[in-house]
Amino acid sequence: MVDILRWAVAGKKGLKKRLWSDDEKRSICKQTLTPGVSVAQVARRYSMNANLIFKWLNLFLNFSFKMIE
C-alpha cells in the first residue's frame, strides 16, 4: 500500500498539516468496517489520531456521503 501524503503549512509556528482527499478519507473509513480491524489500528497505520477517523465516519454517516462506490 502506498501512503501518499500532502502537507500544507498551518499556524504561526509553521507546523505541517496533512491534507486528505475525499477518496483517501473514504478509503481509510472503509478499512475500519473490516471485521476484526479497529479504528485505532487504522489510525496507527496512517500515523494519525483515531479521533479524526471517528469525525470522518460521523460525517459520512450523518450527511449520507457514499463510502462504498
N, C-alpha and C positions, 0 to 999 in steps of 0.2 A: 504494500500500500504506500502510495506516495503522499506525503504530507506537504501540501503547498500552502504556505502562509504569506499573507501580505501584511505589511507593517505600515503604520502611519504614526506621525509624531503627535503626541497627545499631552496636554498640560504644560505648565510653565517649566518643569524640570526636563522636558524633552524625553519623557518616558515613552516607550514604544507600546502601541496598542494594535492587536491583531484585528483585521477586518475579515469577516466571513461572508461569503456569498450565500444567497438563499439556497442554492444547491448543496453547498457544504453543510449548512445548518440542517437541511433535510436529511442528508446522508448520516450525519452524526446522530440525529434524533432517531432515525430508523435503526441504528445499531443498538440503541437501548431497548428496543422492542424484542430483541432476540432472547428467547428463554435462557435463563442462567447468566445473562450479562447484566451487570449493574451499571447505573449511571456513573458511579464513581470509577469503575473500570474504564469506561469510555473516556471520561474526563482525564484520567491519567494518561491514556493512550495519546491524547492530543495536547497534553500539558496545559490543561485549562481547569477552571473551577467548575465543580458539578452544579453549583447554583445557576450558572449561565445556561447549562443544558436544560435544567428544570424550567428556566424562564422561557427558553425556546419551545419546549414541549407545551407549556401553557399557552403560548402564542398560537402554536399550530392547532391545539385543541379548541381554544376559545374563539378563534377567528376563522376556523374551518379552512386553514391552508391545506393544500394537498401534500401529505407526507409521502404518499406512495404514488408514483407515476408509472 
